[in-house]
Amino acid sequence: MTAWTVEQRRGATCEASHRVHACATDSDGKLLWQVGTDLNTTFRSAAKPFQLEVSFGLLDTALATTIIPSDLALGSASHHGEPVHMAELEQLLVKLACQRSQLFCGAHEPAAAAAARVLYARGEEPDVLHNNCSGKHAFMAAACAAQGYARDYRPALHPLQRAIVQNLSRRVGRTPQTVTDGCGVPCAVLPISHMAHAYAQLARDSASGDKSPLARIGNALLDHPFLMSGSHSFDGWLIGQAGVIAKGGAQGLLCVAIPQLGVGVAIKIESGVDQVRPVAAHALLTHFFPQIFADPLPPEYFELRNVVGDRVGELACLKP
C-alpha cells in the first residue's frame, strides 16, 4: 500500500512533506495491514518495555516483590525531567540500592522547558536523573548488581545486553542487528512489522490478567502515562485518551499496543521529524481502529503558531 503523507502547511503553501509508513500485526506476527514500506529502522526508546522485561526479571526475588507499577513506568520511561519524575526517581534509586554513579546514561537538561528553566534558575546543572532514560538505566544497574555482572552494562557483549537481544529475538522471531543508542546501550534494528509484533505481544500479555513481567510493565504504562512521558507528550495523551499503550522512539517512531484487540502497531515518519507523529498516528489509528477513539486530536498537536502565538499553519495527514 502506498505511504501516507503529512504536509506542513503555512497558509496555503506546503513547506514540507513527510512520508508515513506503518504496520499492524497480531500477537502471532500475522500482518493485518501495512501502509507504505516495511522499513528497517532503529527501535530506540520504543524498545524500553522489552529491555525492562529483562532487567526486572534479573532482580533478586526479594527486591522484585517491592517493585510497584510506578517504578515500572519509570523503568520504561522517556520522562521529561519534571519535579514528579525527579522525586519518584530518587525513591526508585533508594529502593534499588543504586547510586547515581552506577548509571551510565549521561546527563542532559530536562525535556520539559519549564523544568529546565527552574533548574538553571537555581544555579544547578542537569545530572544523570534528568536523562530521559535514567529509569531504564537504574533497573539495568540493579540487575547487574543482583547478578554479579560488570558494573558498566553498556557494551553489546555484556551479559545483560546479550540477554536483552535474546529476549527481543524471542519476541520477534529474528535476531536484530544492534547499533548504539543515544544513552549508550545497544539499540535494536528491525523492520517495523517486527516492532508491531513485539507490541502485539505486549497488548496480549497486558490484557491477560497474569503477573508476568511484560504484563506488569504494560499495565504500569496504562496506569501511569505521565511518569513514562511528561507534560504535552503525545504518547502519554494517547494512553490516557484511548486506553492503548503507546511509546515513542526518536526520529519519528511510535509503537502502540492495543490490549482490547491484541494488536500491535508501529509507525515511522520517514523524515524522522517527531513533530509529525501525532497527526500521522491519530489519522492511522482512527482510520483502522475507529472504535478506540472518543475525541479529536487536540490543536496543540497539529496547529503551527509563530513566536507571538498566532496560528499560521497546520499539519495535515493525506491518504493516497
C-alpha positions as CSV (number, residue, x, y, z in Angstrom):
1,M,0.0,0.0,0.0
2,T,1.2,3.5,-0.8
3,A,2.7,5.5,2.0
4,W,0.5,8.2,3.6
5,T,1.9,11.8,3.7
6,V,1.8,14.5,6.3
7,E,2.0,18.0,4.9
8,Q,3.2,21.0,6.8
9,R,1.2,23.9,5.5
10,R,1.9,27.6,6.2
11,G,-1.1,29.5,4.9
12,A,-1.9,27.9,1.5
13,T,1.7,26.8,0.9
14,C,3.0,23.3,1.6
15,E,6.5,24.0,3.0
16,A,7.4,20.3,3.9
17,S,6.1,16.9,3.2
18,H,6.7,13.7,5.3
19,R,6.1,10.1,4.1
20,V,4.5,7.8,6.7
21,H,5.0,4.1,6.9
22,A,3.1,1.8,9.3
23,C,2.3,-1.9,10.0
24,A,-0.1,-3.7,12.3
25,T,0.1,-7.4,13.4
26,D,-1.5,-9.8,15.8
27,S,0.5,-11.5,18.6
28,D,1.4,-14.3,16.3
29,G,3.1,-11.9,13.9
30,K,0.3,-12.1,11.2
31,L,0.3,-8.8,9.2
32,L,-3.1,-7.2,9.5
33,W,-2.4,-4.1,7.3
34,Q,0.5,-2.1,6.0
35,V,0.9,1.5,4.8
36,G,4.0,2.3,2.8
37,T,7.1,0.1,3.2
38,D,8.1,-2.3,6.0
39,L,11.1,-0.1,6.8
40,N,14.1,-1.5,8.6
41,T,15.0,1.1,11.3
42,T,16.1,1.7,14.9
43,F,13.8,0.7,17.8
44,R,15.2,3.4,20.0
45,S,13.1,4.2,23.1
46,A,10.1,2.2,21.9
47,A,12.2,-0.9,22.9
48,K,12.2,0.1,26.6
49,P,9.4,-2.2,27.8
50,F,11.3,-5.2,26.4
51,Q,14.6,-4.0,27.8
52,L,13.0,-3.6,31.2
53,E,11.3,-7.0,30.9
54,V,14.9,-8.5,31.1
55,S,16.3,-6.2,33.8
56,F,13.3,-6.6,36.0
57,G,13.4,-10.3,35.6
58,L,17.0,-10.4,36.8
59,L,16.4,-8.7,40.1
60,D,16.7,-10.5,43.4
61,T,13.3,-12.0,44.2
62,A,13.0,-10.1,47.5
63,L,13.7,-6.8,45.7
64,A,11.4,-7.6,42.8
65,T,8.5,-8.1,45.2
66,T,8.9,-4.4,46.3
67,I,8.6,-3.0,42.8
68,I,5.3,-1.3,42.2
69,P,3.6,-0.1,38.9
70,S,5.0,3.5,39.1
71,D,8.5,2.0,39.3
72,L,7.9,0.0,36.2
73,A,6.5,3.1,34.4
74,L,9.7,4.9,35.2
75,G,11.8,1.9,34.1
76,S,10.1,2.2,30.6
77,A,10.1,5.9,30.5
78,S,11.3,8.7,28.3
79,H,10.5,11.1,31.0
80,H,10.7,14.9,30.8
81,G,12.6,15.6,34.0
82,E,9.8,17.3,35.7
83,P,9.6,17.6,39.5
84,V,7.3,14.5,39.9
85,H,9.7,12.4,37.8
86,M,12.7,13.5,39.8
87,A,11.1,12.8,43.1
88,E,9.9,9.3,42.0
89,L,13.4,8.6,40.6
90,E,15.1,9.5,43.8
91,Q,12.8,7.0,45.6
92,L,13.5,4.4,42.9
93,L,17.2,4.7,43.4
94,V,16.8,4.1,47.1
95,K,14.6,1.1,46.6
96,L,17.1,-0.4,44.0
97,A,20.1,0.4,46.3
98,C,21.6,2.3,43.4
99,Q,23.8,5.4,43.3
100,R,23.9,8.0,40.6
101,S,27.4,6.8,39.8
102,Q,26.1,3.4,38.7
103,L,24.0,5.0,35.9
104,F,26.0,5.4,32.7
105,C,23.3,7.2,30.6
106,G,25.0,10.7,30.9
107,A,23.2,13.9,31.8
108,H,21.1,16.2,29.6
109,E,18.8,19.0,30.5
110,P,15.1,18.2,31.3
111,A,13.0,17.7,28.2
112,A,10.4,19.9,29.7
113,A,11.4,23.5,29.1
114,A,9.8,24.8,32.3
115,A,11.7,22.2,34.4
116,A,14.9,23.2,32.7
117,R,14.3,26.9,33.4
118,V,13.7,26.2,37.1
119,L,16.8,24.0,37.3
120,Y,19.1,26.7,35.8
121,A,17.4,29.5,37.9
122,R,18.5,27.6,41.0
123,G,22.1,27.7,39.7
124,E,22.1,23.9,39.2
125,E,23.2,21.8,36.3
126,P,21.5,18.6,35.0
127,D,22.6,15.3,36.3
128,V,22.0,11.7,35.2
129,L,18.5,11.6,36.7
130,H,17.4,14.3,34.2
131,N,18.3,12.0,31.3
132,N,15.0,10.7,29.9
133,C,16.4,7.1,30.0
134,S,17.5,7.2,33.7
135,G,14.8,4.9,34.9
136,K,15.8,2.2,32.4
137,H,19.4,2.6,33.4
138,A,18.6,2.3,37.1
139,F,17.0,-1.1,36.5
140,M,19.9,-2.1,34.4
141,A,22.4,-1.2,37.2
142,A,20.3,-3.0,39.8
143,A,20.1,-6.1,37.5
144,C,23.9,-6.1,37.2
145,A,24.3,-5.8,41.0
146,A,21.9,-8.7,41.6
147,Q,23.6,-11.0,39.1
148,G,27.2,-10.0,39.8
149,Y,27.7,-8.7,36.3
150,A,30.3,-6.0,35.4
151,R,29.0,-2.5,36.5
152,D,29.3,-1.0,33.1
153,Y,26.3,-2.6,31.3
154,R,26.7,-0.7,28.0
155,P,28.9,-3.0,25.8
156,A,27.0,-5.1,23.3
157,L,28.8,-8.3,24.7
158,H,27.8,-7.6,28.3
159,P,25.6,-10.4,29.6
160,L,22.7,-8.1,30.3
161,Q,22.7,-6.7,26.8
162,R,23.0,-10.2,25.3
163,A,20.0,-11.3,27.4
164,I,18.0,-8.3,26.1
165,V,18.9,-9.2,22.4
166,Q,17.9,-12.8,23.1
167,N,14.6,-11.6,24.6
168,L,13.9,-9.4,21.5
169,S,14.8,-12.3,19.2
170,R,12.2,-14.5,21.1
171,R,9.6,-11.8,20.8
172,V,10.0,-11.0,17.1
173,G,11.4,-14.3,15.6
174,R,14.7,-13.0,14.4
175,T,18.0,-11.7,15.9
176,P,18.2,-8.0,15.4
177,Q,21.3,-6.1,14.5
178,T,22.4,-3.5,17.0
179,V,23.8,0.0,16.9
180,T,24.5,2.3,19.8
181,D,21.5,4.3,21.2
182,G,21.7,7.9,22.5
183,C,22.0,6.8,26.1
184,G,25.0,4.5,25.2
185,V,23.4,1.0,25.3
186,P,22.7,-1.2,22.3
187,C,19.8,-0.3,20.1
188,A,18.0,-3.0,18.0
189,V,17.5,-2.5,14.3
190,L,14.3,-4.2,13.0
191,P,11.6,-3.9,10.3
192,I,8.7,-2.0,11.7
193,S,6.5,-5.1,11.2
194,H,8.6,-6.9,13.8
195,M,8.3,-4.0,16.2
196,A,4.5,-4.2,15.7
197,H,4.7,-8.0,16.5
198,A,6.5,-7.2,19.8
199,Y,3.9,-4.7,20.7
200,A,1.1,-7.1,19.9
201,Q,2.6,-9.4,22.5
202,L,2.7,-6.5,24.9
203,A,-1.0,-5.9,24.1
204,R,-1.9,-9.6,24.6
205,D,0.0,-10.0,27.9
206,S,-1.3,-6.8,29.3
207,A,-4.9,-8.0,28.8
208,S,-4.2,-11.5,30.0
209,G,-4.6,-10.8,33.7
210,D,-1.4,-12.7,34.5
211,K,1.6,-11.4,36.5
212,S,4.4,-11.9,34.0
213,P,7.0,-9.1,33.9
214,L,5.7,-7.9,30.5
215,A,2.1,-7.9,31.6
216,R,3.0,-5.9,34.7
217,I,5.0,-3.4,32.6
218,G,2.2,-2.9,30.1
219,N,-0.4,-2.3,32.8
220,A,2.0,0.1,34.6
221,L,2.2,2.2,31.5
222,L,-1.5,2.2,31.2
223,D,-1.8,3.3,34.8
224,H,1.0,5.9,34.8
225,P,1.3,7.6,31.4
226,F,2.6,10.8,32.9
227,L,5.5,9.1,34.7
228,M,6.6,7.4,31.4
229,S,6.4,10.7,29.5
230,G,5.6,14.1,30.7
231,S,3.6,17.3,30.0
232,H,2.3,17.7,26.5
233,S,3.6,14.3,25.5
234,F,1.6,12.7,22.7
235,D,2.2,9.1,23.7
236,G,1.1,9.9,27.2
237,W,-2.0,11.6,25.8
238,L,-2.7,8.6,23.6
239,I,-2.6,6.2,26.6
240,G,-5.0,8.3,28.6
241,Q,-7.4,9.0,25.8
242,A,-7.6,5.7,24.0
243,G,-6.6,3.1,26.6
244,V,-3.7,1.9,24.5
245,I,0.0,1.5,25.4
246,A,2.0,4.0,23.3
247,K,5.7,4.6,23.3
248,G,7.6,7.0,21.1
249,G,11.1,6.4,19.8
250,A,13.5,9.0,18.5
251,Q,13.5,10.0,14.8
252,G,9.7,9.8,14.2
253,L,8.9,6.3,15.6
254,L,5.8,5.4,17.5
255,C,4.7,1.9,18.7
256,V,1.3,1.2,20.0
257,A,-0.2,-1.9,21.8
258,I,-4.0,-2.2,21.8
259,P,-4.8,-4.6,24.6
260,Q,-8.5,-4.7,23.8
261,L,-7.8,-6.0,20.4
262,G,-4.5,-7.9,20.9
263,V,-2.9,-5.8,18.1
264,G,0.4,-4.0,17.8
265,V,1.2,-1.1,15.5
266,A,4.5,0.5,14.5
267,I,4.5,3.9,12.8
268,K,7.6,5.5,11.3
269,I,7.9,9.1,9.9
270,E,10.5,8.6,7.1
271,S,11.9,12.1,7.6
272,G,12.5,11.4,11.3
273,V,10.6,14.6,12.3
274,D,8.9,13.8,15.7
275,Q,6.6,16.8,15.4
276,V,4.7,14.9,12.6
277,R,4.0,11.8,14.7
278,P,0.7,12.9,16.4
279,V,-1.1,13.8,13.2
280,A,0.1,10.7,11.4
281,A,-0.7,8.4,14.3
282,H,-4.1,9.8,15.0
283,A,-5.1,9.6,11.3
284,L,-3.9,6.0,11.0
285,L,-5.4,4.8,14.2
286,T,-8.8,6.4,13.7
287,H,-8.8,5.0,10.2
288,F,-8.1,1.4,11.1
289,F,-9.4,1.3,14.7
290,P,-12.2,3.9,14.9
291,Q,-13.7,2.2,17.9
292,I,-10.8,3.2,20.2
293,F,-11.1,6.9,19.9
294,A,-13.6,9.3,21.5
295,D,-12.0,12.7,21.0
296,P,-10.3,14.5,18.1
297,L,-6.7,15.4,18.2
298,P,-6.0,18.4,20.4
299,P,-5.0,21.5,18.4
300,E,-1.6,21.7,20.1
301,Y,-0.5,18.7,18.0
302,F,-1.4,20.0,14.6
303,E,-1.5,23.8,14.7
304,L,1.5,25.8,13.7
305,R,2.0,29.0,15.7
306,N,4.5,31.8,15.4
307,V,6.6,33.3,18.2
308,V,3.8,35.6,19.3
309,G,1.2,32.8,19.4
310,D,-0.7,33.5,16.1
311,R,-1.9,30.4,14.2
312,V,0.0,30.5,10.9
313,G,-0.4,27.0,9.5
314,E,-1.1,23.3,10.3
315,L,0.0,19.7,9.9
316,A,-2.4,17.6,7.8
317,C,-2.3,13.9,7.0
318,L,-3.2,12.9,3.4
319,K,-4.2,9.4,2.4
320,P,-3.2,8.3,-1.1
